[in-house]
């Protein structure tokens, strides 16, 4: 399939936010689960007003209409806004001054390399009003085209310099006859692609060396990188892992974000042993025992270098101890873990899908509270030191 028109988008675009649940879905839930429309509406209102701040469409995508989930368990779930509230509670903005730096994918991965961490390598950045030291800055469509034709080392993973969710990402395999060949086999106009980047992503667009997935993971899940999401918390002296899961890409996808149709998410237990795997959401979601393409079972698979991935995430978090929580996307390469991104606002909905329980569960809630207490103590200490220094300056005036 070839897309040659200038309006054909090459990059992954986010899905539209769903509106109110359509009547057929309400009827289907009532028929399949015996939950009346009135009860569905009542639960939606209560959960939306609760601390989980679950939007009506999230009530259905999470599957909270299921009568097998108790009212208490339903209150332990969070939506996108509720997930953000959890993160702000334990990682308050007043303490996390480096947040802007952590969100900068060019600068942060460069820092990781400098400090000895394995991380993605940026070949070039498309950005018209900024420089990046030794990393080439491409300021025009012509410069982007020249890079892709003559300088890029393929395969290349392309993504925005800011943002999450794999929105705007693409795996680039090379250029043939004036067309850019994407990792999923699709072809797009090279000129249109170069124009699209600078117009749609003015904050910068990265061209990074694509990673190779560990052969054992590739045998189960395919060539596309499926990162391990490790969420670390600072509820003690040094950060530690809270939970981990594996984001398995859809066989047709170029990245591993769960909102892409056919993508999967699996829980990871002690020692990297996979647990349950979820594909789809809501009425379309189900638990599966084996990969739909390779046929390999999940329950007998152990993620390679898993303990090293946990250690890498914890040590990287310790670079910025002000943060109470960070979500790490880590690729498992042939030689071990490689950090892809650090997320200062990790979406805990992935945990809920993979583990089938709310993030505000009895096990995690005390962790969040301890982390929040440490954050408040750290801020109070910083404030105390700042005021003492100012007092000393005035005294020595």
The 8 nearest C-alpha neighbors of each residue, nearest first, counted from 0:
[[1, 185, 186, 2, 184, 187, 3, 180],
 [0, 2, 186, 187, 3, 185, 188, 178],
 [3, 1, 187, 4, 186, 7, 188, 0],
 [2, 4, 188, 187, 1, 5, 7, 191],
 [5, 3, 6, 7, 2, 188, 191, 187],
 [4, 6, 191, 7, 3, 188, 190, 8],
 [5, 7, 4, 8, 191, 3, 195, 2],
 [8, 6, 4, 5, 2, 9, 3, 187],
 [9, 7, 10, 6, 192, 195, 11, 5],
 [8, 10, 187, 7, 192, 11, 169, 186],
 [11, 9, 167, 168, 169, 8, 12, 166],
 [10, 12, 167, 168, 166, 169, 13, 9],
 [11, 13, 166, 167, 10, 14, 168, 8],
 [14, 12, 166, 15, 11, 167, 164, 165],
 [15, 13, 16, 12, 258, 259, 17, 166],
 [14, 16, 17, 13, 18, 12, 258, 56],
 [15, 17, 14, 18, 56, 13, 19, 57],
 [18, 16, 15, 56, 19, 20, 14, 57],
 [19, 17, 20, 16, 56, 55, 21, 15],
 [18, 20, 21, 56, 55, 17, 22, 54],
 [19, 21, 56, 18, 22, 24, 25, 55],
 [22, 20, 23, 24, 19, 25, 18, 26],
 [21, 23, 25, 24, 26, 20, 27, 19],
 [24, 22, 26, 25, 21, 27, 20, 28],
 [23, 25, 27, 26, 22, 21, 28, 20],
 [26, 24, 22, 28, 23, 27, 36, 29],
 [25, 27, 23, 29, 24, 28, 30, 22],
 [26, 28, 24, 30, 29, 25, 31, 23],
 [29, 27, 31, 25, 30, 26, 32, 24],
 [28, 30, 34, 33, 26, 35, 27, 32],
 [29, 31, 27, 28, 33, 32, 26, 34],
 [32, 30, 28, 29, 27, 33, 34, 26],
 [31, 33, 34, 28, 29, 30, 65, 66],
 [32, 34, 29, 30, 31, 35, 28, 66],
 [35, 33, 29, 32, 38, 28, 39, 36],
 [34, 36, 29, 38, 37, 33, 39, 28],
 [37, 35, 39, 38, 40, 25, 29, 34],
 [38, 36, 40, 35, 39, 41, 34, 42],
 [39, 37, 41, 35, 40, 36, 42, 34],
 [40, 38, 36, 42, 37, 41, 43, 35],
 [41, 39, 43, 37, 38, 42, 36, 44],
 [42, 40, 38, 44, 43, 39, 37, 45],
 [41, 43, 45, 39, 44, 40, 46, 38],
 [42, 44, 40, 46, 41, 45, 55, 47],
 [43, 45, 47, 41, 42, 46, 48, 40],
 [46, 44, 42, 48, 47, 43, 49, 41],
 [47, 45, 49, 43, 48, 44, 53, 42],
 [46, 48, 52, 53, 44, 45, 54, 49],
 [49, 47, 45, 46, 52, 44, 50, 53],
 [50, 48, 46, 51, 47, 52, 45, 74],
 [49, 51, 52, 81, 48, 77, 46, 74],
 [50, 52, 77, 81, 49, 53, 76, 78],
 [53, 51, 47, 81, 50, 49, 78, 48],
 [52, 54, 78, 47, 51, 46, 77, 57],
 [53, 55, 57, 47, 56, 52, 58, 78],
 [54, 56, 58, 57, 43, 19, 53, 59],
 [55, 57, 58, 59, 54, 17, 20, 60],
 [58, 56, 60, 54, 59, 55, 61, 53],
 [57, 59, 55, 63, 56, 61, 60, 62],
 [58, 60, 62, 57, 281, 56, 61, 63],
 [59, 61, 281, 57, 280, 62, 58, 56],
 [62, 60, 59, 281, 58, 63, 57, 280],
 [63, 61, 281, 59, 64, 60, 65, 58],
 [62, 64, 65, 58, 61, 59, 73, 68],
 [63, 65, 62, 66, 39, 59, 58, 34],
 [64, 66, 63, 67, 68, 62, 32, 34],
 [67, 65, 68, 64, 69, 32, 34, 63],
 [66, 68, 65, 69, 64, 63, 32, 70],
 [69, 67, 66, 65, 72, 73, 70, 63],
 [68, 70, 72, 71, 73, 67, 66, 65],
 [71, 69, 73, 72, 74, 68, 66, 75],
 [72, 70, 74, 69, 73, 75, 68, 76],
 [71, 73, 69, 75, 74, 70, 68, 357],
 [74, 72, 70, 75, 71, 76, 69, 68],
 [73, 75, 71, 72, 76, 70, 51, 46],
 [74, 76, 359, 357, 72, 73, 360, 358],
 [77, 75, 357, 74, 73, 358, 51, 359],
 [78, 76, 51, 81, 82, 53, 52, 75],
 [77, 79, 53, 81, 80, 52, 51, 82],
 [78, 80, 82, 81, 83, 77, 346, 348],
 [81, 79, 83, 82, 78, 52, 84, 53],
 [80, 82, 51, 77, 52, 84, 78, 83],
 [83, 81, 79, 85, 84, 80, 77, 347],
 [82, 84, 80, 86, 81, 85, 87, 79],
 [85, 83, 81, 87, 82, 86, 88, 80],
 [86, 84, 88, 82, 83, 87, 81, 89],
 [85, 87, 83, 88, 89, 84, 90, 344],
 [88, 86, 91, 90, 84, 89, 85, 83],
 [87, 89, 85, 86, 90, 91, 84, 371],
 [88, 90, 371, 323, 86, 370, 87, 91],
 [89, 91, 323, 87, 322, 86, 88, 324],
 [90, 92, 87, 93, 94, 88, 89, 95],
 [93, 91, 95, 94, 90, 87, 96, 98],
 [94, 92, 91, 95, 96, 378, 90, 87],
 [95, 93, 92, 91, 378, 96, 321, 90],
 [96, 94, 92, 97, 321, 98, 93, 322],
 [95, 97, 98, 94, 93, 92, 99, 321],
 [96, 98, 100, 99, 95, 101, 319, 321],
 [99, 97, 101, 100, 96, 95, 102, 343],
 [100, 98, 102, 97, 101, 103, 96, 95],
 [99, 101, 103, 97, 102, 98, 107, 106],
 [102, 100, 98, 103, 99, 107, 97, 341],
 [101, 103, 99, 100, 104, 98, 161, 342],
 [104, 102, 100, 101, 105, 106, 107, 161],
 [105, 103, 107, 160, 106, 102, 108, 161],
 [106, 104, 103, 107, 108, 109, 160, 121],
 [105, 107, 109, 103, 108, 104, 110, 100],
 [106, 108, 110, 104, 109, 105, 101, 103],
 [107, 109, 111, 110, 105, 106, 104, 118],
 [110, 108, 106, 112, 107, 111, 105, 113],
 [111, 109, 113, 107, 108, 112, 106, 114],
 [110, 112, 108, 116, 114, 109, 113, 115],
 [113, 111, 115, 109, 116, 114, 110, 108],
 [112, 114, 110, 111, 115, 109, 116, 108],
 [115, 113, 111, 112, 116, 110, 109, 117],
 [114, 116, 112, 113, 111, 117, 110, 118],
 [117, 115, 111, 112, 114, 118, 113, 311],
 [116, 118, 337, 338, 112, 115, 336, 119],
 [119, 117, 338, 337, 339, 116, 108, 112],
 [118, 120, 339, 338, 121, 108, 207, 337],
 [121, 119, 207, 208, 122, 118, 108, 109],
 [120, 122, 207, 123, 206, 208, 119, 205],
 [121, 123, 207, 206, 120, 134, 208, 151],
 [124, 122, 135, 206, 134, 121, 136, 205],
 [125, 123, 205, 136, 204, 126, 137, 206],
 [126, 124, 137, 204, 203, 136, 138, 205],
 [125, 127, 203, 138, 137, 128, 124, 136],
 [126, 128, 138, 129, 139, 137, 125, 201],
 [129, 127, 126, 130, 138, 202, 201, 136],
 [128, 130, 126, 127, 131, 136, 138, 203],
 [131, 129, 136, 132, 128, 135, 126, 134],
 [132, 130, 134, 133, 136, 135, 129, 124],
 [131, 133, 134, 130, 135, 136, 129, 106],
 [132, 134, 135, 131, 130, 136, 123, 122],
 [133, 135, 131, 132, 123, 136, 122, 121],
 [136, 134, 123, 133, 124, 137, 131, 122],
 [135, 137, 124, 125, 130, 126, 123, 138],
 [138, 136, 125, 142, 143, 126, 139, 124],
 [137, 139, 127, 126, 125, 136, 142, 140],
 [140, 138, 142, 141, 137, 143, 127, 197],
 [141, 139, 193, 143, 142, 194, 144, 138],
 [140, 142, 144, 139, 143, 145, 193, 138],
 [141, 143, 145, 139, 144, 137, 140, 146],
 [144, 142, 140, 146, 141, 145, 137, 193],
 [145, 143, 141, 147, 146, 142, 148, 140],
 [144, 146, 142, 148, 143, 147, 149, 141],
 [147, 145, 150, 143, 144, 149, 148, 151],
 [146, 148, 144, 151, 145, 149, 150, 143],
 [149, 147, 145, 146, 144, 150, 174, 151],
 [148, 150, 146, 145, 147, 151, 144, 152],
 [151, 149, 146, 147, 148, 152, 145, 122],
 [150, 152, 147, 146, 153, 149, 148, 122],
 [151, 153, 154, 150, 155, 208, 122, 147],
 [154, 152, 155, 172, 151, 173, 171, 208],
 [153, 155, 172, 209, 171, 152, 208, 156],
 [156, 154, 209, 153, 208, 171, 207, 170],
 [155, 157, 170, 209, 207, 206, 169, 171],
 [156, 158, 206, 169, 168, 205, 170, 207],
 [157, 159, 168, 205, 167, 204, 160, 169],
 [160, 158, 204, 161, 205, 203, 167, 200],
 [161, 159, 204, 203, 104, 205, 103, 158],
 [162, 160, 159, 103, 102, 104, 163, 202],
 [161, 163, 159, 160, 164, 166, 102, 165],
 [164, 162, 165, 166, 161, 342, 159, 340],
 [163, 165, 166, 256, 162, 13, 258, 257],
 [166, 164, 168, 163, 256, 167, 254, 11],
 [167, 165, 164, 12, 11, 168, 13, 163],
 [168, 166, 11, 10, 158, 12, 159, 165],
 [167, 169, 158, 11, 165, 157, 10, 166],
 [170, 168, 157, 10, 156, 253, 171, 11],
 [169, 171, 156, 182, 181, 253, 155, 157],
 [170, 172, 181, 155, 182, 154, 173, 156],
 [171, 173, 154, 180, 181, 182, 153, 170],
 [174, 172, 180, 171, 179, 153, 175, 154],
 [175, 173, 179, 178, 180, 177, 148, 176],
 [174, 176, 178, 177, 179, 173, 180, 186],
 [177, 175, 178, 174, 179, 189, 188, 180],
 [178, 176, 175, 189, 174, 188, 179, 190],
 [179, 177, 188, 189, 175, 187, 176, 174],
 [178, 180, 174, 189, 187, 186, 173, 188],
 [181, 179, 186, 173, 172, 174, 185, 171],
 [182, 180, 171, 185, 184, 172, 183, 170],
 [181, 183, 170, 184, 171, 172, 253, 180],
 [182, 184, 181, 185, 253, 251, 252, 170],
 [185, 183, 181, 182, 180, 186, 0, 172],
 [184, 186, 181, 183, 0, 180, 1, 187],
 [187, 185, 180, 1, 179, 178, 181, 2],
 [188, 186, 2, 179, 178, 3, 1, 189],
 [187, 189, 3, 178, 191, 190, 179, 192],
 [188, 190, 178, 192, 179, 191, 177, 187],
 [189, 191, 193, 192, 188, 194, 144, 140],
 [192, 190, 5, 194, 188, 193, 189, 195],
 [191, 193, 195, 189, 190, 194, 188, 196],
 [194, 192, 140, 190, 195, 196, 191, 143],
 [195, 193, 191, 192, 140, 196, 197, 190],
 [196, 194, 192, 198, 193, 199, 197, 191],
 [195, 197, 193, 199, 200, 194, 198, 192],
 [198, 196, 200, 201, 195, 199, 194, 125],
 [197, 199, 195, 196, 200, 201, 194, 193],
 [200, 198, 196, 195, 197, 201, 194, 202],
 [199, 201, 197, 202, 196, 203, 198, 204],
 [202, 200, 203, 197, 198, 199, 126, 127],
 [203, 201, 200, 160, 126, 161, 204, 159],
 [202, 204, 126, 160, 201, 125, 200, 159],
 [203, 205, 159, 125, 160, 124, 158, 200],
 [206, 204, 124, 158, 157, 160, 159, 207],
 [205, 207, 157, 123, 122, 121, 156, 124],
 [208, 206, 121, 156, 122, 120, 155, 209],
 [207, 209, 155, 120, 156, 210, 121, 122],
 [210, 208, 155, 156, 154, 207, 211, 153],
 [209, 211, 208, 212, 332, 224, 119, 330],
 [212, 210, 332, 213, 209, 224, 333, 222],
 [211, 213, 332, 224, 331, 217, 214, 210],
 [212, 214, 333, 332, 216, 215, 331, 217],
 [215, 213, 217, 216, 218, 212, 333, 332],
 [214, 216, 218, 217, 213, 219, 303, 302],
 [217, 215, 219, 213, 218, 214, 220, 212],
 [216, 218, 221, 214, 220, 219, 222, 215],
 [219, 217, 215, 216, 220, 214, 221, 293],
 [218, 220, 216, 217, 295, 293, 221, 215],
 [219, 221, 217, 216, 218, 247, 293, 290],
 [222, 220, 217, 223, 218, 219, 250, 216],
 [221, 223, 217, 224, 212, 220, 211, 218],
 [224, 222, 221, 253, 225, 254, 248, 252],
 [223, 225, 212, 226, 222, 254, 330, 255],
 [226, 224, 247, 246, 255, 248, 223, 227],
 [227, 225, 330, 329, 328, 246, 224, 245],
 [226, 228, 245, 329, 328, 244, 246, 229],
 [229, 227, 328, 244, 327, 243, 245, 226],
 [230, 228, 243, 327, 326, 242, 227, 231],
 [229, 231, 326, 242, 241, 325, 240, 327],
 [230, 232, 240, 239, 241, 325, 324, 238],
 [233, 231, 324, 238, 323, 239, 234, 241],
 [232, 234, 238, 323, 235, 370, 237, 239],
 [235, 233, 370, 369, 232, 366, 373, 238],
 [236, 234, 233, 237, 238, 370, 373, 239],
 [235, 237, 238, 234, 233, 373, 320, 239],
 [236, 238, 235, 233, 317, 239, 320, 234],
 [239, 237, 233, 232, 313, 317, 231, 316],
 [238, 240, 313, 231, 232, 233, 241, 237],
 [241, 239, 231, 242, 230, 232, 309, 313],
 [240, 242, 231, 230, 232, 239, 243, 229],
 [243, 241, 230, 240, 229, 244, 231, 350],
 [242, 244, 229, 228, 267, 230, 227, 266],
 [245, 243, 266, 267, 228, 265, 227, 246],
 [244, 246, 227, 265, 264, 247, 228, 226],
 [247, 245, 264, 225, 226, 255, 263, 227],
 [246, 248, 225, 263, 255, 264, 262, 245],
 [249, 247, 255, 262, 225, 254, 252, 250],
 [248, 250, 262, 261, 252, 251, 247, 260],
 [249, 251, 252, 248, 221, 261, 292, 262],
 [252, 250, 249, 183, 253, 261, 248, 260],
 [253, 251, 249, 254, 250, 248, 183, 255],
 [252, 254, 170, 223, 169, 182, 183, 251],
 [255, 253, 252, 248, 256, 223, 224, 165],
 [254, 256, 248, 225, 246, 247, 257, 262],
 [255, 257, 258, 254, 164, 165, 259, 248],
 [256, 258, 262, 259, 255, 263, 246, 264],
 [257, 259, 256, 260, 262, 14, 279, 13],
 [260, 258, 257, 262, 256, 261, 249, 252],
 [261, 259, 262, 258, 249, 279, 257, 252],
 [260, 262, 249, 259, 263, 278, 279, 250],
 [263, 261, 249, 248, 257, 260, 259, 247],
 [264, 262, 278, 247, 277, 246, 257, 248],
 [263, 265, 246, 277, 353, 245, 276, 247],
 [266, 264, 276, 353, 245, 244, 275, 277],
 [265, 267, 244, 274, 353, 275, 354, 273],
 [268, 266, 273, 244, 271, 272, 274, 243],
 [267, 269, 272, 271, 273, 270, 274, 266],
 [270, 268, 271, 272, 267, 273, 306, 305],
 [269, 271, 272, 268, 305, 306, 301, 302],
 [270, 272, 302, 301, 305, 269, 268, 267],
 [273, 271, 301, 268, 270, 267, 300, 269],
 [274, 272, 267, 298, 300, 266, 297, 268],
 [273, 275, 266, 298, 267, 265, 268, 272],
 [274, 276, 265, 266, 277, 273, 286, 353],
 [275, 277, 265, 264, 287, 286, 353, 266],
 [278, 276, 286, 264, 263, 285, 353, 265],
 [277, 279, 263, 284, 285, 262, 286, 261],
 [280, 278, 284, 283, 285, 277, 261, 281],
 [281, 279, 284, 60, 283, 61, 282, 278],
 [282, 280, 60, 62, 284, 283, 59, 61],
 [281, 283, 284, 280, 62, 60, 59, 28],
 [284, 282, 281, 280, 279, 285, 278, 60],
 [285, 283, 279, 280, 281, 282, 278, 277],
 [284, 286, 278, 277, 287, 279, 283, 280],
 [285, 287, 277, 276, 278, 275, 288, 284],
 [286, 288, 276, 289, 277, 285, 278, 275],
 [289, 287, 296, 297, 276, 286, 290, 298],
 [290, 288, 296, 295, 294, 297, 287, 291],
 [289, 291, 294, 295, 292, 293, 296, 220],
 [292, 290, 294, 293, 289, 295, 287, 250],
 [293, 291, 290, 294, 250, 220, 295, 221],
 [294, 292, 295, 290, 219, 291, 220, 218],
 [293, 295, 290, 289, 292, 291, 296, 219],
 [296, 294, 289, 293, 290, 219, 297, 292],
 [297, 295, 289, 298, 288, 299, 294, 290],
 [296, 298, 300, 289, 299, 288, 273, 295],
 [297, 299, 273, 274, 300, 296, 288, 272],
 [300, 298, 297, 296, 301, 273, 272, 295],
 [301, 299, 297, 298, 273, 272, 302, 296],
 [300, 302, 272, 271, 273, 303, 299, 270],
 [301, 303, 271, 305, 272, 300, 304, 273],
 [304, 302, 305, 301, 271, 331, 215, 213],
 [303, 305, 307, 335, 306, 308, 302, 336],
 [306, 304, 308, 271, 307, 303, 302, 309],
 [307, 305, 309, 308, 304, 310, 270, 271],
 [306, 308, 310, 304, 305, 309, 311, 336],
 [309, 307, 305, 311, 336, 306, 310, 312],
 [310, 308, 306, 312, 307, 311, 313, 240],
 [309, 311, 307, 313, 308, 312, 314, 306],
 [310, 312, 308, 314, 309, 313, 307, 315],
 [313, 311, 315, 309, 310, 314, 316, 308],
 [312, 314, 316, 310, 239, 238, 315, 311],
 [315, 313, 317, 311, 316, 312, 310, 318],
 [316, 314, 312, 317, 318, 313, 311, 319],
 [315, 317, 313, 318, 314, 319, 312, 238],
 [316, 318, 320, 314, 319, 315, 238, 313],
 [319, 317, 316, 315, 320, 314, 321, 313],
 [318, 320, 317, 321, 316, 322, 97, 315],
 [321, 319, 317, 322, 318, 316, 323, 233],
 [322, 320, 319, 95, 94, 323, 374, 90],
 [323, 321, 90, 320, 324, 95, 319, 325],
 [322, 324, 90, 233, 89, 232, 370, 321],
 [325, 323, 232, 322, 231, 90, 233, 86],
 [326, 324, 343, 231, 342, 230, 327, 345],
 [325, 327, 230, 342, 345, 229, 341, 231],
 [328, 326, 341, 229, 228, 340, 329, 230],
 [327, 329, 228, 340, 339, 226, 227, 338],
 [330, 328, 338, 227, 226, 339, 337, 327],
 [331, 329, 226, 337, 336, 332, 227, 338],
 [330, 332, 336, 335, 213, 212, 337, 329],
 [331, 333, 213, 212, 335, 334, 211, 336],
 [332, 334, 213, 335, 212, 214, 331, 211],
 [335, 333, 332, 336, 213, 331, 304, 337],
 [334, 336, 332, 331, 304, 333, 337, 307],
 [337, 335, 331, 308, 330, 332, 329, 338],
 [336, 338, 118, 117, 330, 329, 331, 339],
 [339, 337, 118, 329, 340, 117, 328, 330],
 [340, 338, 328, 329, 119, 118, 337, 330],
 [339, 341, 328, 338, 327, 342, 104, 329],
 [340, 342, 327, 326, 343, 325, 328, 101],
 [343, 341, 326, 344, 345, 325, 327, 340],
 [342, 344, 325, 345, 341, 326, 324, 98],
 [345, 343, 342, 86, 346, 83, 325, 326],
 [346, 344, 326, 342, 343, 347, 325, 230],
 [345, 347, 348, 82, 344, 349, 79, 83],
 [348, 346, 349, 350, 82, 345, 358, 351],
 [347, 349, 351, 350, 346, 352, 78, 77],
 [350, 348, 352, 347, 351, 353, 346, 264],
 [351, 349, 353, 347, 348, 352, 354, 358],
 [350, 352, 348, 356, 355, 357, 349, 354],
 [351, 353, 349, 355, 350, 354, 348, 277],
 [354, 352, 265, 350, 266, 264, 351, 355],
 [353, 355, 351, 356, 352, 350, 266, 275],
 [354, 356, 351, 352, 353, 357, 350, 277],
 [357, 355, 351, 354, 358, 76, 360, 72],
 [356, 358, 76, 75, 351, 359, 360, 77],
 [357, 359, 360, 76, 75, 351, 347, 356],
 [360, 358, 75, 364, 357, 363, 76, 361],
 [359, 361, 358, 362, 363, 75, 357, 364],
 [362, 360, 364, 363, 359, 365, 75, 358],
 [363, 361, 360, 364, 365, 366, 359, 358],
 [362, 364, 366, 360, 365, 361, 359, 367],
 [363, 365, 367, 366, 359, 361, 362, 360],
 [366, 364, 368, 367, 363, 369, 362, 361],
 [367, 365, 363, 369, 364, 368, 370, 234],
 [366, 368, 370, 364, 365, 369, 371, 89],
 [367, 369, 365, 371, 370, 366, 372, 364],
 [370, 368, 372, 366, 371, 234, 367, 365],
 [369, 371, 234, 367, 373, 368, 372, 89],
 [370, 372, 89, 374, 368, 373, 369, 88],
 [373, 371, 369, 375, 374, 370, 376, 368],
 [372, 374, 376, 370, 371, 375, 377, 369],
 [373, 375, 371, 377, 372, 376, 370, 378],
 [374, 376, 378, 372, 377, 373, 379, 371],
 [375, 377, 373, 379, 374, 378, 380, 372],
 [378, 376, 374, 380, 375, 379, 373, 381],
 [379, 377, 381, 375, 380, 376, 94, 382],
 [380, 378, 376, 382, 377, 381, 383, 375],
 [379, 381, 383, 377, 378, 382, 376, 384],
 [382, 380, 378, 384, 383, 379, 385, 377],
 [383, 381, 385, 379, 380, 384, 378, 386],
 [382, 384, 380, 386, 381, 385, 379, 387],
 [383, 385, 387, 381, 382, 386, 388, 380],
 [386, 384, 382, 388, 383, 387, 381, 389],
 [385, 387, 389, 383, 388, 384, 390, 382],
 [388, 386, 390, 384, 389, 385, 383, 391],
 [389, 387, 391, 385, 390, 386, 384, 392],
 [390, 388, 392, 386, 391, 387, 393, 385],
 [389, 391, 387, 393, 388, 392, 386, 394],
 [390, 392, 394, 388, 389, 393, 395, 387],
 [393, 391, 389, 395, 394, 390, 396, 388],
 [394, 392, 396, 390, 391, 395, 389, 388],
 [393, 395, 391, 396, 392, 390, 389, 388],
 [396, 394, 392, 393, 391, 390, 389, 388],
 [395, 393, 394, 392, 391, 390, 389, 388]]
